[in-house]
Amino acid sequence: MNRSWNIIIVPTDHAGTRQYTVSRVLVMTALGLLVLFLLALTFFLVDYSRALRRGRQLEQLQVENADLRRQVAQIDRLNQEIEDLTALKAQILAMLGAESGSAIERAAVDSTQTAPATPLELVGVDHLKAAASIRAYAPTLWPVEGYVSKEFYEKEAGGKAHPGLDLVAPYGAPIHAAGRGKVVETSYDEWLGNYVVIDHGFGYSTLYAHNQRLLVRSGQEVERGQVIALLGNTGRSSAPHLHFEIRVDGRPVDPRQYLEPK
């Protein structure tokens, strides 16, 4: 049986009493719609909350991804620096004529090892500083702007040797130190004329002969490229030029093995 409810509204003054009849179907339908609305609202709120969480997680993942990209880029830069340092080390050892495991290499890598007993020790510095220092000391700079008139060779015809390079340049041209070091000898010789000897450490030294005038004194520290003399024609010399030698443990070697390519 279809039931219905009567709703009577009685004002306080009992005037204008109103009565409404509401069927059971209408009430149940309204309640059903309300329940559906509440369920839909609940599902929406739950889904919205999940979406918010996913959004926050996505933002966090994006931040972490950016951090990872920065870390990867930093690792790539460090790897490149390691490769550059390795190449620089090989270049320095090649310039100094050192083999792997030599005293020069050990001094550059192991800051706790004492270098050979020279005034130019490179002890107590890290690898990069040691490499930079060794490169500055290495006698690789051409000492004068000019051309080579006589090459290095161990023996000439008749058994004589020419232990260096003869470099022709204008009279009075500046002579530069091939590398950083300490002047260990400045003197005059019948054959060499006015000459300078610089110790670069690790058994390496350079000699500059036939100078017009010497601008440094024995015991003086000099920098790579510093002017140490003026080109001249003193000693046994037929024309103005510089006789330049590189010595390893006192033995002359071909300077072209060490000088930078022109």
C-alpha positions as CSV (number, residue, x, y, z in Angstrom):
1,M,0.0,0.0,0.0
2,N,1.2,3.4,-0.9
3,R,1.7,5.4,2.2
4,S,2.2,9.1,2.7
5,W,3.0,11.5,5.4
6,N,1.1,14.6,6.4
7,I,3.1,17.5,7.5
8,I,1.1,20.2,9.4
9,I,2.6,23.6,10.0
10,V,0.8,25.5,12.8
11,P,1.9,29.1,13.5
12,T,2.1,30.3,17.1
13,D,-1.0,32.4,16.7
14,H,-2.9,29.4,15.3
15,A,-3.8,31.4,12.2
16,G,-3.3,30.0,8.7
17,T,-2.5,26.4,9.6
18,R,-0.9,24.6,6.6
19,Q,-0.9,20.9,5.8
20,Y,1.3,19.2,3.3
21,T,1.1,15.6,2.1
22,V,4.4,13.9,1.2
23,S,4.3,10.5,-0.4
24,R,6.7,7.7,0.8
25,V,8.1,7.3,-2.7
26,L,9.1,11.0,-2.8
27,V,10.8,10.7,0.6
28,M,12.7,7.6,-0.3
29,T,13.7,9.1,-3.6
30,A,15.0,12.2,-1.9
31,L,16.9,10.1,0.7
32,G,18.4,8.0,-2.2
33,L,19.5,11.1,-4.0
34,L,21.0,12.5,-0.9
35,V,22.9,9.2,-0.3
36,L,24.1,9.2,-3.9
37,F,25.2,12.8,-3.6
38,L,27.1,12.1,-0.4
39,L,28.8,9.0,-1.9
40,A,29.7,11.0,-5.0
41,L,31.1,13.8,-2.9
42,T,33.1,11.3,-0.8
43,F,34.6,9.6,-3.9
44,F,35.4,13.1,-5.3
45,L,37.2,14.2,-2.1
46,V,39.1,10.9,-1.9
47,D,40.2,11.1,-5.5
48,Y,41.1,14.8,-5.2
49,S,43.2,14.0,-2.1
50,R,44.9,11.2,-4.1
51,A,45.5,13.6,-7.0
52,L,47.0,16.2,-4.6
53,R,49.3,13.6,-3.1
54,R,50.4,12.4,-6.6
55,G,51.0,16.1,-7.6
56,R,53.2,16.6,-4.5
57,Q,55.0,13.3,-5.2
58,L,55.5,14.4,-8.9
59,E,57.0,17.8,-7.7
60,Q,59.3,15.9,-5.3
61,L,60.4,13.6,-8.1
62,Q,61.1,16.5,-10.4
63,V,63.2,18.1,-7.7
64,E,65.1,14.9,-7.1
65,N,65.5,14.4,-10.9
66,A,67.0,17.9,-11.2
67,D,69.4,17.1,-8.3
68,L,70.4,13.9,-10.0
69,R,71.0,15.7,-13.3
70,R,73.2,18.2,-11.4
71,Q,75.1,15.4,-9.7
72,V,75.6,13.6,-13.1
73,A,76.8,16.9,-14.6
74,Q,79.2,17.4,-11.7
75,I,80.5,13.8,-12.1
76,D,81.0,14.4,-15.8
77,R,83.0,17.5,-15.0
78,L,85.1,15.7,-12.4
79,N,85.7,12.9,-14.9
80,Q,86.8,15.5,-17.5
81,E,89.1,17.1,-14.9
82,I,90.6,13.7,-14.1
83,E,91.2,13.1,-17.8
84,D,92.7,16.6,-18.2
85,L,95.0,16.1,-15.2
86,T,96.0,12.7,-16.6
87,A,96.8,14.2,-20.0
88,L,98.7,17.1,-18.3
89,K,100.7,14.6,-16.2
90,A,101.7,12.7,-19.3
91,Q,102.5,15.9,-21.1
92,I,104.7,17.2,-18.2
93,L,106.5,13.8,-17.9
94,A,107.1,13.8,-21.7
95,M,108.5,17.4,-21.5
96,L,110.8,16.4,-18.7
97,G,111.8,13.1,-20.4
98,A,110.6,11.1,-17.3
99,E,109.4,7.6,-17.4
100,S,106.5,6.2,-15.4
101,G,107.5,5.6,-11.8
102,S,110.5,8.0,-12.0
103,A,111.4,10.4,-9.2
104,I,109.7,13.3,-11.0
105,E,106.4,11.4,-11.3
106,R,106.6,10.3,-7.6
107,A,107.3,13.8,-6.5
108,A,104.3,15.1,-8.4
109,V,101.9,12.4,-7.1
110,D,103.2,11.8,-3.6
111,S,103.3,15.0,-1.5
112,T,104.9,13.1,1.4
113,Q,108.0,12.1,-0.6
114,T,111.0,14.3,-0.6
115,A,112.1,15.3,-4.1
116,P,115.8,15.1,-5.1
117,A,118.1,17.3,-3.1
118,T,117.9,20.5,-5.1
119,P,117.1,24.1,-4.3
120,L,113.8,23.7,-6.2
121,E,112.0,21.1,-4.2
122,L,108.2,20.5,-4.8
123,V,107.3,18.9,-1.5
124,G,104.1,19.2,0.4
125,V,101.8,20.3,-2.4
126,D,98.9,18.5,-4.1
127,H,99.1,16.9,-7.5
128,L,97.7,19.9,-9.4
129,K,100.0,22.4,-7.7
130,A,102.9,20.0,-8.2
131,A,102.1,19.6,-11.9
132,A,101.8,23.3,-12.4
133,S,105.1,23.9,-10.6
134,I,106.9,21.2,-12.6
135,R,105.6,22.7,-15.8
136,A,106.9,26.1,-14.8
137,Y,110.3,24.7,-14.0
138,A,110.5,22.6,-17.2
139,P,113.0,24.2,-19.6
140,T,110.6,24.3,-22.6
141,L,110.6,28.0,-23.6
142,W,112.8,29.1,-26.6
143,P,115.3,31.5,-25.0
144,V,115.4,33.9,-27.9
145,E,113.5,34.9,-31.0
146,G,115.6,33.8,-34.0
147,Y,116.5,30.9,-36.1
148,V,118.7,27.8,-35.6
149,S,122.0,28.0,-37.4
150,K,123.5,24.9,-35.9
151,E,121.8,21.8,-34.6
152,F,122.7,19.5,-31.6
153,Y,124.7,16.5,-32.4
154,E,126.9,14.3,-30.2
155,K,129.9,14.1,-32.6
156,E,131.0,16.3,-35.5
157,A,133.3,15.2,-38.3
158,G,136.7,14.6,-36.6
159,G,135.1,13.4,-33.3
160,K,133.9,16.8,-32.0
161,A,130.4,17.3,-30.6
162,H,128.0,20.2,-30.6
163,P,126.1,19.9,-27.3
164,G,123.4,22.4,-28.0
165,L,121.7,24.7,-30.4
166,D,123.1,27.9,-32.0
167,L,120.3,30.5,-32.3
168,V,120.9,33.6,-34.4
169,A,119.2,36.8,-33.5
170,P,120.1,40.6,-33.5
171,Y,123.0,41.7,-31.4
172,G,121.7,42.7,-28.0
173,A,118.4,40.7,-28.3
174,P,117.0,39.7,-24.9
175,I,117.7,36.2,-23.7
176,H,115.0,34.5,-21.7
177,A,115.1,31.8,-19.1
178,A,113.7,28.6,-20.6
179,G,112.1,27.7,-17.3
180,R,111.9,28.7,-13.6
181,G,115.0,28.0,-11.6
182,K,118.0,29.2,-9.8
183,V,121.1,30.7,-11.3
184,V,124.0,28.6,-10.2
185,E,126.8,30.0,-12.3
186,T,127.6,33.3,-14.1
187,S,131.1,33.7,-15.5
188,Y,133.3,34.2,-18.5
189,D,135.0,31.3,-20.5
190,E,137.4,31.5,-23.4
191,W,135.1,29.4,-25.5
192,L,131.7,30.2,-24.1
193,G,132.3,33.9,-23.4
194,N,129.8,35.4,-20.9
195,Y,127.6,32.5,-19.9
196,V,124.8,31.7,-17.4
197,V,123.8,28.3,-16.0
198,I,120.3,27.8,-14.5
199,D,119.4,24.8,-12.3
200,H,115.7,23.8,-12.9
201,G,115.7,21.0,-10.3
202,F,115.5,17.2,-10.7
203,G,118.8,17.1,-12.5
204,Y,117.8,19.6,-15.3
205,S,119.9,22.7,-16.1
206,T,120.3,25.1,-19.0
207,L,123.3,27.0,-20.3
208,Y,123.3,30.3,-22.2
209,A,126.6,31.3,-23.8
210,H,128.3,34.1,-25.9
211,N,126.2,36.8,-24.2
212,Q,127.1,40.5,-24.6
213,R,125.9,41.2,-21.0
214,L,124.6,39.2,-18.1
215,L,121.6,40.6,-16.2
216,V,121.5,38.0,-13.3
217,R,123.8,36.9,-10.6
218,S,124.7,33.5,-9.1
219,G,122.2,32.4,-6.5
220,Q,119.3,34.5,-8.0
221,E,115.9,32.9,-8.5
222,V,114.5,33.5,-12.0
223,E,111.1,33.0,-13.5
224,R,110.2,31.3,-16.8
225,G,110.6,33.9,-19.6
226,Q,112.6,36.3,-17.4
227,V,115.3,38.2,-19.3
228,I,118.7,37.0,-18.0
229,A,121.1,38.3,-20.6
230,L,121.6,40.2,-23.9
231,L,122.7,38.3,-27.0
232,G,126.3,38.9,-28.0
233,N,129.5,37.6,-29.6
234,T,131.8,36.9,-26.7
235,G,134.2,33.9,-26.5
236,R,134.9,31.7,-29.5
237,S,132.1,33.1,-31.8
238,S,132.2,34.2,-35.4
239,A,129.0,36.2,-35.3
240,P,126.3,37.2,-32.8
241,H,124.3,34.2,-31.6
242,L,123.2,32.3,-28.5
243,H,124.7,28.9,-27.8
244,F,121.9,27.1,-25.8
245,E,122.2,23.8,-24.0
246,I,119.8,21.6,-21.9
247,R,121.6,19.2,-19.6
248,V,120.2,16.2,-17.7
249,D,122.4,15.2,-14.7
250,G,125.2,17.2,-16.3
251,R,124.9,15.5,-19.7
252,P,123.9,17.6,-22.7
253,V,120.8,16.4,-24.6
254,D,119.0,17.6,-27.7
255,P,117.1,20.7,-26.7
256,R,114.5,20.1,-29.4
257,Q,113.2,17.2,-27.4
258,Y,112.1,19.6,-24.7
259,L,111.5,23.0,-26.3
260,E,107.9,23.8,-27.3
261,P,107.2,23.4,-31.1
262,K,107.4,26.6,-33.0
